[in-house]
Amino acid sequence: MIKKLAAFLRAHILPVVAVVVVVIGAVVFTSAHKQTSAKAGRTPVVLWHEMGGPAEVALDQMVDKFNKSQSKYEVIPQYQGAYDEAVQKIIQSHGSSASPALFQSFDISTAQMMHSKYTTPVQKFIDEDNYDVSDISPVARSFYSNKGKQLAMPFNTSQPVLYYNASLLKKYHITPPAKSPSYSDVTRVAEQLYKRSHHQVKGMTMEIYGWLMEEALANAKTSLVNHGDGHVGNPTKIDLNNPTTVKYLKWIRANIKSGDFVNYGSGASAETNEIAAFLAGKLGIFVQSSAYIGQLTTGNKNKLGISYFPHPNGQKANGVGIGGAALWISNDKPTKVQKGAFEFIKYAERPDSQANWQKATGYLALNSQSQSQPALKSLYAKQPEAKVPGEQLAAAKPNDTNSGILMEGMQLTREMEETAMETVYDGGSIPKALSTASQGMNTNLKTTNRANGDYK
């Protein structure tokens, strides 16, 4: 479980720095951030986050600019460790003087946060301020909404994309995959690269990762759970053994049998190895988070190519969901503190803030007006391929199937998805692997619903 959780964190968050955090009262903390209290006359807004490394530096810079832009509030950022650890801290500290006013929580904790009733939906402040959210990515917003109400505001956001070695394709006279490729288009490139390199370069890989299989369902407009993937009601049934999943796994199985596919397994080591092979020119194609663009372009002698997440043959791409995290407002703080938290959220979503954020971290700029900002213009001038993930996000129209899965217990669900994938990759029966996984998922879902008092 730890290995698979590590893979999730690597896909959605940049490398983190270990920091010890001590909470004393409402505004005094010790962390990587030097500031420990608000200036006199300002309302403190404590922000708990999970950004480490370059992302923490960029977040601190954003906070500093916000604090200097006005004199009413003082945002105090505090690093809280990995996503999963932070969620538990948030739940356990709620209602105490140690809890944050504003916090970052990852995508698959959305249902848990909603059911906790520990937050004030940002929709309250959107309505009060008549705040126009139309420029902020509809797909990203829909992930953190329920029944038309915005629960939280998306912040650090990524999507899965297809990376290919454009230099190798040129060398072997191979036409690159389409901008929005079909399964067969990806297979064509992988097979040609494997054959024309005389088997010196593996054509493709697809990590054993539940998030990627969920995105294959999303891109084919297929729900994993009932009630609109949880967006129109609490889920009561999971169906992994559906035609879309079968088609996705048959596609992978065909590539495995042809020899152009290499299986790196699952977890952090799988991602490390596939990236190493790709940078060394030993792997032509892999699918992973858009947050890896910086790592794949820094010091890479080969030209990087990027396409959208692939879709089934003969079917239009529906668009994929997002990964990452959102900003939530705690409801155990005074109204003026909550308003200060929302003021920072509005600042973080500004065109210039989002443009600088993408350039510094690799996460996607969520404000459509960010594309005309100097920070992104200069980035795209140097790395034109960096535009593709944002274009994929902008091209999708939100619906229940590409807006994430609003269900508790997603960590265990992904473990079972990955067990099924591993079985298939190793040659096992696709229907049996998916049926076994579905059975286990539904058992866990019933247990979760009973614990929440939702099971009928």
C-alpha positions in Angstrom: 0.0 0.0 0.0 2.8 2.4 0.9 4.5 1.7 -2.4 1.4 2.5 -4.4 0.6 5.6 -2.3 4.1 6.8 -3.1 3.4 6.5 -6.8 0.3 8.7 -6.4 2.2 11.4 -4.6 5.0 11.3 -7.2 2.4 11.8 -9.9 0.7 14.8 -8.4 3.2 16.6 -6.2 6.7 17.7 -6.9 9.5 16.3 -4.6 8.9 17.4 -1.0 11.2 18.5 1.7 10.9 16.9 5.1 9.8 19.6 7.6 8.9 19.3 11.3 5.8 21.3 12.1 4.8 22.3 15.6 1.5 24.0 16.1 1.0 26.4 19.1 -2.2 28.3 19.3 -3.8 29.9 16.2 -0.8 31.6 14.5 2.5 30.4 15.9 4.2 27.6 13.9 7.6 26.2 13.1 8.2 25.0 9.5 10.4 25.7 6.4 8.6 29.0 6.1 10.3 31.5 8.5 7.2 33.6 9.3 5.4 32.5 12.4 2.8 35.2 13.2 0.8 37.9 11.6 1.8 41.6 11.6 0.0 43.9 14.0 -3.4 44.9 12.8 -3.8 42.0 10.4 -6.0 39.0 10.5 -4.0 35.8 10.4 -5.0 33.2 7.9 -3.1 29.9 8.5 -2.6 27.9 5.4 -1.7 24.2 5.6 -0.2 22.8 2.4 1.7 19.8 1.1 4.0 21.5 -1.5 7.6 20.7 -1.2 10.8 21.6 -3.2 10.3 24.1 -6.0 6.5 24.1 -5.5 6.9 25.3 -1.9 9.2 28.1 -3.0 6.7 29.2 -5.6 3.8 29.0 -3.1 5.8 31.1 -0.6 6.4 33.7 -3.3 2.7 33.8 -4.1 1.8 34.2 -0.5 4.3 37.0 0.0 2.9 38.9 -3.0 -0.6 38.5 -1.7 0.4 39.8 1.8 2.1 42.8 0.2 -0.8 43.5 -2.0 -3.1 44.4 0.9 -3.0 45.3 4.6 -6.0 43.4 6.0 -4.9 39.8 6.1 -1.7 37.9 6.6 -1.5 34.4 5.1 0.9 32.1 7.0 1.8 29.0 4.9 2.8 25.9 6.8 4.0 22.6 5.2 2.2 19.6 6.6 3.9 16.6 4.9 2.5 14.3 2.3 -1.1 14.5 1.1 -2.4 11.5 3.0 -0.8 12.6 6.3 -2.1 16.1 5.9 -5.7 14.9 5.5 -5.5 13.1 8.9 -4.1 16.2 10.6 -6.8 18.3 9.2 -9.6 16.0 10.4 -8.0 15.5 13.8 -7.3 19.1 14.5 -10.7 20.5 13.4 -12.4 22.5 16.1 -9.2 23.3 18.0 -7.1 26.4 18.0 -4.4 24.4 16.1 -6.6 23.9 13.0 -5.9 25.9 9.8 -8.2 28.5 8.3 -7.3 27.4 4.8 -5.9 24.0 3.7 -4.9 22.1 0.6 -6.3 18.6 0.2 -5.8 16.1 -2.7 -8.3 15.1 -5.3 -9.3 11.7 -4.0 -10.0 13.1 -0.5 -12.8 15.3 -1.9 -15.7 13.0 -0.8 -14.1 12.6 2.6 -13.8 16.4 3.0 -17.4 16.9 1.8 -18.8 14.3 4.2 -16.8 15.6 7.2 -18.9 18.8 7.2 -15.7 20.6 8.4 -15.6 23.1 5.6 -17.4 26.1 4.3 -18.1 25.6 0.6 -16.4 28.3 -1.4 -19.7 28.8 -3.2 -20.9 30.8 -0.2 -18.1 33.4 -0.8 -18.5 33.2 -4.6 -22.1 34.2 -4.2 -21.5 36.9 -1.6 -18.7 38.5 -3.7 -20.4 37.9 -7.1 -17.0 36.4 -8.0 -16.8 35.4 -11.7 -15.4 31.9 -12.0 -16.0 31.6 -15.7 -12.3 32.0 -16.6 -11.3 29.2 -14.3 -11.2 25.8 -15.9 -14.7 24.2 -15.9 -13.2 20.7 -15.8 -11.0 21.5 -12.8 -13.9 23.3 -11.0 -16.3 20.4 -11.6 -14.0 18.0 -9.8 -14.5 19.8 -6.6 -18.2 20.6 -6.9 -21.3 18.7 -6.0 -24.8 19.3 -7.2 -23.9 22.7 -8.6 -22.1 23.9 -5.5 -18.4 24.7 -5.5 -16.9 22.9 -2.5 -13.3 24.0 -2.9 -11.2 25.8 -5.5 -8.8 23.8 -7.6 -5.2 24.8 -7.1 -2.2 22.6 -8.1 -3.6 20.7 -11.1 -2.2 18.2 -13.5 -3.6 15.8 -16.1 -2.2 12.7 -17.7 -0.6 13.2 -21.1 1.2 11.0 -23.6 4.9 11.7 -23.9 7.0 10.6 -26.9 10.6 11.0 -28.0 10.2 13.2 -31.0 13.9 12.9 -31.9 13.7 9.1 -32.1 10.6 9.3 -34.3 12.3 11.6 -36.7 15.4 9.4 -36.7 13.4 6.4 -37.7 11.1 8.3 -40.1 8.0 7.7 -38.0 4.9 10.0 -38.1 4.2 11.2 -34.6 0.9 10.3 -32.9 -2.0 12.6 -33.5 -2.6 15.4 -31.0 -5.5 13.4 -29.7 -4.4 9.9 -30.5 -6.5 6.7 -30.7 -5.3 3.4 -29.2 -4.3 2.1 -32.7 -2.4 5.3 -33.5 -0.3 4.9 -30.4 0.3 1.2 -31.2 1.4 2.1 -34.8 4.1 4.4 -33.4 5.2 1.9 -30.8 5.4 -1.0 -33.2 7.3 1.0 -35.9 9.8 2.3 -33.3 10.4 -1.2 -31.9 10.9 -2.7 -35.4 12.9 0.1 -37.0 15.3 0.3 -34.1 15.9 -3.4 -34.5 14.4 -4.0 -31.0 16.9 -1.6 -29.4 14.1 0.8 -28.3 10.9 -0.4 -26.6 7.9 1.3 -28.2 5.7 2.1 -25.1 4.7 1.4 -21.5 1.7 2.1 -19.4 2.3 2.0 -15.6 0.2 -0.2 -13.5 -1.6 2.7 -11.9 -5.3 2.9 -11.0 -5.4 6.6 -11.9 -4.4 5.9 -15.5 -7.1 3.2 -15.9 -9.7 5.6 -14.4 -8.6 8.2 -16.9 -9.1 5.7 -19.7 -12.7 5.3 -18.5 -13.2 9.1 -18.3 -11.8 9.6 -21.9 -14.3 7.1 -23.2 -17.2 8.7 -21.2 -17.7 5.7 -19.0 -18.5 5.9 -15.3 -16.7 3.6 -12.8 -19.4 4.1 -10.1 -23.1 4.8 -10.2 -24.9 8.0 -9.6 -22.8 9.9 -12.1 -19.5 8.8 -10.6 -20.8 10.1 -7.3 -21.7 13.6 -8.5 -25.4 13.3 -8.3 -25.7 10.9 -5.3 -23.6 8.8 -2.9 -22.2 5.8 -4.8 -23.6 2.4 -4.1 -22.2 0.3 -6.9 -18.8 0.0 -8.7 -18.5 -1.6 -12.1 -14.9 -2.1 -13.2 -15.8 -5.0 -15.4 -17.3 -3.0 -18.2 -16.6 -2.9 -22.0 -14.4 0.2 -21.8 -12.1 -1.3 -19.2 -11.9 -4.5 -21.2 -11.1 -2.6 -24.4 -8.3 -0.7 -22.6 -6.7 -3.8 -21.2 -7.0 -5.7 -24.4 -5.2 -2.9 -26.1 -2.3 -3.1 -23.6 -2.3 -6.9 -23.8 -1.9 -6.7 -27.6 1.1 -4.5 -27.3 2.6 -6.7 -24.6 2.3 -9.8 -27.0 3.8 -7.9 -29.9 6.9 -7.2 -27.9 6.9 -3.4 -28.3 5.6 -2.9 -24.7 7.8 -2.9 -21.6 6.2 -3.5 -18.1 7.9 -1.5 -15.3 5.3 -2.5 -12.8 3.8 -0.1 -10.3 4.8 2.4 -7.7 7.6 5.0 -7.4 10.2 2.6 -8.9 8.1 2.1 -12.0 7.9 5.9 -12.7 11.6 6.3 -11.9 12.5 3.5 -14.3 10.2 4.6 -17.2 11.5 8.2 -17.0 15.1 7.0 -16.9 14.6 4.7 -19.9 12.8 7.5 -21.8 15.5 10.1 -21.2 18.2 7.5 -22.2 16.4 6.9 -25.5 15.5 3.3 -24.7 11.7 4.0 -24.5 9.6 5.8 -27.1 6.2 6.5 -25.4 4.8 6.6 -21.9 1.7 8.2 -20.2 2.1 10.1 -17.0 1.2 13.4 -15.2 1.8 16.7 -17.0 3.7 17.8 -13.8 6.7 15.9 -15.2 7.3 18.3 -18.1 10.0 20.2 -16.3 11.9 17.0 -15.4 11.6 15.7 -19.0 12.9 18.9 -20.6 15.8 19.8 -18.2 19.0 18.5 -19.7 17.2 16.3 -22.2 19.2 16.1 -25.4 16.2 14.7 -27.3 13.2 16.7 -28.4 10.1 16.1 -26.3 6.7 15.4 -27.9 3.4 15.6 -26.0 -0.1 14.4 -27.1 -3.4 14.1 -25.3 -4.3 11.0 -23.4 -5.3 8.3 -25.9 -8.9 7.3 -26.6 -10.5 4.1 -27.9 -10.7 3.6 -31.7 -13.7 5.0 -33.4 -14.7 7.1 -30.4 -14.3 10.8 -29.8 -12.2 11.7 -26.8 -14.4 12.8 -23.8 -11.5 14.5 -22.0 -9.8 13.3 -18.8 -10.1 14.3 -15.2 -7.5 16.1 -13.2 -5.1 15.2 -10.5 -3.6 17.4 -7.8 -5.3 19.2 -5.0 -7.7 22.1 -4.1 -7.9 24.8 -1.5 -10.6 24.4 1.2 -11.9 26.8 3.8 -12.3 25.5 7.4 -15.7 26.3 9.0 -14.3 26.4 12.6 -12.8 29.9 12.2 -14.5 33.3 12.5 -16.2 34.8 9.5 -13.5 37.4 9.0 -10.8 34.7 8.9 -12.8 32.7 6.4 -13.2 35.8 4.2 -9.5 36.3 4.4 -9.0 32.7 3.2 -11.2 33.4 0.2 -9.4 36.6 -0.6 -6.2 34.5 -0.9 -8.0 32.0 -3.1 -9.1 34.7 -5.5 -5.5 36.0 -5.6 -4.2 32.5 -6.3 -6.6 32.1 -9.2 -5.6 35.5 -10.9 -4.2 35.2 -14.4 -0.7 36.4 -13.4 -0.6 34.2 -10.3 -1.6 31.1 -12.3 0.8 31.9 -15.1 3.7 32.2 -12.6 2.6 29.1 -10.9 2.7 27.0 -14.0 6.1 28.3 -15.1 7.6 27.6 -11.7 6.0 24.2 -10.9 4.7 22.5 -14.1 1.2 22.5 -12.7 -1.4 23.8 -15.1 -2.6 27.4 -15.2 -6.3 27.2 -14.5 -7.2 30.7 -15.5 -7.8 30.9 -19.2 -6.5 34.5 -19.2 -3.1 33.2 -18.0 -2.2 32.2 -21.6 -1.5 35.8 -22.6 0.6 36.5 -19.5 4.4 37.1 -20.1 5.4 34.2 -17.9 3.7 31.7 -20.1 4.5 33.4 -23.4 8.2 33.1 -22.5 7.8 29.5 -21.4 6.0 28.5 -24.6 8.7 30.3 -26.7 11.3 28.0 -25.2 9.1 24.9 -24.8 6.2 24.9 -27.3 5.2 21.4 -26.1 4.3 22.8 -22.7 1.1 24.2 -24.2 -0.4 20.8 -24.9 -1.6 19.8 -21.4 -3.4 23.1 -21.0 -5.0 22.7 -24.4 -6.2 19.2 -23.5 -7.7 20.7 -20.3 -9.4 23.5 -22.2 -10.7 21.2 -24.9 -12.8 19.1 -22.6 -16.4 19.9 -21.7 -17.1 18.9 -18.1 -19.5 16.0 -17.4 -19.8 13.4 -14.7 -17.4 11.0 -16.2 -14.4 13.4 -16.7 -14.9 15.3 -13.4 -13.4 12.8 -11.1 -14.9 10.1 -8.9 -16.6 11.5 -5.8 -16.3 8.5 -3.5 -14.7 7.7 -0.2 -12.2 4.9 -0.1 -10.4 5.7 -3.3 -7.0 4.6 -2.0 -8.2 1.0 -1.5 -10.1 1.1 -4.8 -6.9 2.0 -6.6 -5.0 -0.8 -4.9 -7.6 -3.3 -6.3 -7.5 -1.7 -9.7 -3.8 -2.1 -9.8 -4.0 -5.7 -8.7 -6.3 -6.4 -11.6 -4.0 -4.6 -14.0 -1.0 -6.6 -12.7 -2.9 -9.8 -13.3 -3.7 -8.9 -16.9 -0.2 -7.7 -17.6 1.1 -11.1 -16.4 -1.2 -12.9 -18.8 -4.2 -13.6 -16.5 -7.9 -13.5 -17.6 -9.2 -10.0 -18.1 -12.8 -10.8 -17.2 -11.8 -12.7 -14.1 -9.3 -10.0 -12.9 -11.9 -7.3 -13.3 -14.7 -9.3 -11.7 -12.6 -10.1 -8.7 -11.6 -6.4 -8.4 -15.2 -5.2 -8.7 -16.3 -7.6 -6.0 -13.7 -6.4 -3.6 -14.4 -2.8 -4.4 -18.1 -3.2 -3.8 -17.5 -5.0 -0.5 -15.4 -2.1 0.7 -17.9 0.5 -0.6 -20.7 -1.2 1.4 -18.5 -1.1 4.5 -17.7 2.6 4.0 -21.4 3.5 3.4 -22.4 1.6 6.5 -19.8 3.4 8.6 -21.2 6.7 7.2 -24.8 5.7 7.8 -25.5 5.9 4.0 -26.0 2.2 3.2 -29.6 1.1 2.7 
